[in-house]
Amino acid sequence: MHKIYYYILSVTLLLLYSSCSENTEDYPENKPRSVSIKLVQQTGFSTKVVDGDNLLSEQTVKNFSVFLTEPSSNAITYKYVYSGFSSVDDYKLITLPLDPATVLRKDIYIVANYNNVSTLNSVSTLDDLKALTTPAVNKTNNLIPENGFCMYGSTLDFNFNDGTNSPAIVNLIRSCAKIRINVTFPENPTLSTNNSFLIQNAAKYTYVIGRTKNNLGTADYFTYAAPIALVDNGAHVYTQTTYIYEADNVPKLYIYTYMNGSSTMQEFSTNLPRPVRNHLFDISIEIYSGDVPSGTKSTNGNNLENSGYIYKSIINEYDEKGRKVEC
């Protein structure tokens, strides 16, 4: 079973009860209490766990904002933009100055790694939140995990004052898809050591809150300015990871190679699935000098034009819980 790999933040809202004092006149038993938010991982991975599906850089959180509404209401009742938080071991913690007895039941909305404070401060309704778009990228400035992926999550109709001190869990889902590329030459692992890739038709931005259709215009898509080198992982697998925003249009992957040290570049391409937020697209490209071996399942197998080479592409998609998505 494929490992659950995606970085899903869980925001746990804990009600911290103040202790009672013997001097009830100076310290009444019903002192105002506070609401704390704890950022942990729902999947059970510690943020210290690092592997191919769960990179430490993908877990970057630089800021987050909290919005509370009455259940099913459009109006924002409480808003905390860029709330201060502390890092404790493998989670982050924030305490809000709210009394559970006053807050009662609320819909909870969380936005993380959003870099426009003035825009967040202008949010007064849920409709305003739905209209927010992520920080824009372009052909020379792609999504970088160390900058923190824009994320969003919600929990509806949570009772802060049920007397059980139960946590509210809000899963934060990042707004981009992860694309992992592996290129190999099974017949001759060192056939080409100079390999790179390029993405065409990537979205400049998406909506913070996912929607069925993004309806972006043609001008809202771009092509990477230059190919990005694929890196040998030590076993003659040329690999790289990139990230693109969720969008309606299908991106295209280009692979560039120089066979046997030749100065002539070989180019081939394949269409990718529609990028879905928080999904992993694991792409394996195999290049052969003859026929693709029988008995291998190929999503796409084609001759490289005028080159005598054959390539096979296999694309596996996994959702935010690590489950393989069947086409």
N, C-alpha and C positions, 0 to 999 in steps of 0.2 A: 504494500500500500504506500502510495506516495506520501511523503511527509507533509504535514501541515506547515506551510512555509511563510505565508503572508504575514506581514507585520500588521496585526490588528490590535489597536490600543483599546483597552477597556477602561472606562472612566467610572470608578466606583465612588459613589457619593455616600459617605459615612456620616452619621449624626453623632457628634461628640457631645456627650452630656457633661455638664459642669457638676463637680462634686458639691455636696451640701455642706454648709458650715454650721457649727453648733450655734453661732450667733445669728439666728434667723432674722433678727431685725436689720442687721447690717448686710447680711448675705442671705436673702430669701431663697427658699428651695427652688422657686420657679425663676431662677436667673435666665436671661436670654442665652440661648445655646447657639452653636455654630454648625455650619455644614462644611464638611471637608470632601475634597475630590481627590481620589487616588488613581493615578494612571498606571495600569498594569496591562499585561497581555492576557487576553481571553484564552488563547490557544494552549496555555500552560507552559510555553517556553519562557525562560527567563530572558531578559534583555541581554544577558551576558552570553547567551547561546549564539554562536556564529557558525554558519555553514553556507553552502551554496544557495539555499533557499531562504535564508534568514540572515541578511547582512547587518552588521551593527550600524552602518551608515544609513540604512533604510529606516532605522528606528529614531532618527533625529527628531526631537521636538523642541522648538525654540519659543513658541508661544501658543496659547490657546485662549479662547473666549467662550463664555458661558451665557446662554440666553434661556430664560424661563418664561413660559406663558401659562395662563390658565388652561386646563384641559380643553383641547379642540378650539382654542381661541387663536385669533390672528395677531393680537396685540402682545408685544413683549412687556412682561411685568417687571422682571429683573434682568439686568444686563451687566456683565463684568468683562470688559475688554482688556486683553493682555493681563489677565490675573497673574499676580506673582505666584511662583510655585517653587518648591524645594525638591532636590533630588535626594532620595533616600534609598541607598543600595540599588536595587533594580527597578524602582518605581519612582514616580513623581507625585508630589502632594501639594494641594492648595486648600486653604481654609477660607470660606466665605462668611461674612458677618451676617448670617441669617438665622432667625429663630424658627425651628421646624413647626412650632405651634402657629406661627404667622404664615409660613410658606404653604403649609398643608399640601394639597395635591397640585402637581405642576407637570407640564410637558417640558422636557429638557433637551436643549440643542447645543451641541459643542462644535466649534470650528477651531482647527489647529493649523498652525504655520501659515497664517494669513498675514500678509505684510503691509496692509494698508489700514492704519489705525483710524484715520478720519472716516473711511468708508464704514468700518465696523461701528464707529460711534454714531453714524447716521442711521443705523438699523433700528427701526421701531416696531416693525411687524414681521411676521413670518414670511409674508410676501417679499419683503425687503431681503430676507435671507435667501429666499429661492432665486432672487435675481442676481446674487453675487456670483462673479466669475473668478476663477483662480488667477494667481499671478501669471502673466504672459511670458512665454518663451519664444525664441525665434531661431533662425537657421544657424546663428553663431552662439547662441546661449540656450542650450538644451536643459532638460530637467536634470538636476544634480542632487542625489540623495542627501549629501551633507548640508544642503541648504534647507532641508526639511520639506517633505511633500505636503501639499495642502490636503487636509483631511476633514471629514465631517461625520457626525453620528448623532443619534437621537434616542431617547427613551420617553414614551408617552404615558401620561397619567400616573406618575409615580407619587406615592403617598409618603411624604417626608415625616408625617406625624402619626405613624401607625403604632408607635410605642414599642416596636420590636428592634429598633436600631439596625434594620436590614439595609444592605447596600443597594443602590440603584446602579445598574451596569449600562454603560453607553459604549457601544462598539464604534470606534473611529475607523473609517474606511478611507484609504488614500484615493485620490482622484485620478490617478494614472495607472496604466498597465505596465507590467514589467516584461521586457522582451530579452530573453537570453539566447544567444546565438553560439552554436558550436559547428565549426567546419573541420572536416577530416578528409584525408586521402587514403582510404583503406588499402589500396594496392601498393601504395608507396607513401608512407607517412611524411616523408620530407620532400614530396613532389613540389610543394611551394611553401616557402617560409615567409613570404611577403603577401599578406592577405588583409583585406579591410572590408568594411561594409558601409552602407549609407541607407538612410530611411527617407523615402519620398512620401509626401501627403500626410504629414504629422500635424495635429491641431496645435494652434498657438495657445489655446486656453480651453477650459471647459467650465461647466457650472459647478459650484461648490456642492450643491445638493444635486445628486444625480437625477436625471429626467429621461423619459423614454426617447425623446428626440432632442438633440442639441441645436439643430437647425443653424449650424455655422455656415457662413458664406465661403465662396471660393478663396477669397483673400485671407481667410482665417486659417489656412493651411500653408505649410512650408516644406521645403526639402532641406536636409542638412547641408550646410555650406561646403563641407568637405568630407571625404571618407574618414572613418575612424578605424584605427588599426585593430586587428584581431590579435590577441596575445596567446602565445604558446603556453599551455598550462603545465608543461613539463612532460607531457605524454603525447605530444604532437597533435593535440586538440587545440585548434585556434578559436579562442572564445572571447566574448565580450557581452556586457549587459547594458541595455539602454532602457529608457522610460519615456512613454508618450502618453499624453492625456487621452481620456475616454472621448470618443468622437463617433459620428455616424459614418464617415467615409473610411474606406479600407486603405491602409497604408501599403506601400510596396517596399520590399527589401531588395537591395542590390548587393551582390558580393563581387569583389574584385580580387583576382589572383594573378601571380606571375609564375608560370609553370617552368620548372627546371632552371630557374635563374634567368629566364628570358626577360628581355626588356619590353616584350609585347604583353600588354594587359589583357586578361580574359575577364569578361563581364557576363554575369547572368543575374536573373531576378526572379522573384516569386511574390505573389500577393499574400499579404498576411490577413488573418481574420480581423474583424472589427475590434478595435481596442476597447476593453471593458475595464472599468476601474477595479483596482485591487486584484486583477487576474494576472497569472503568469502564463506567458507564451514561450514554451520551450522549443526552440527551433534547431533541428539537426540537419546539416547540409553535408552530404557525402559526394565526393567527386571521383569519378573513375575514368580510366583511359579507354575502357571498352564497355561491354554491356554491364548493366547493373545486375549483380548476382541474383539468380532466381531464388524464390522463397522469401524475399524481403519485401515488406509492405512499404509502398511509397505513396506519399500524398501527391508528389509531383516529380516526374522524371523526364528530363529533356536533354537533347543534344545542345552543347554550347556551340553557337553558330560558328561554322567554319573552323572549329578547333579540334574535332575528333574526340572531345571529352563528353562524358555523360555525368549529369548530377542528379542526385535524389534528395528531395527535401521532405522532412517529416516534422509536422507541427503538432505539438500536444499542448492543450490548454487546460489550466487548472484554476478553479475558483478560489475565493478568499478563504475557504476552509481546507484547501489542498485536495479537493475532489476533482478528478479528471472530468472535463466537460466533453461529452460525446457529441459529435457533429451530426 
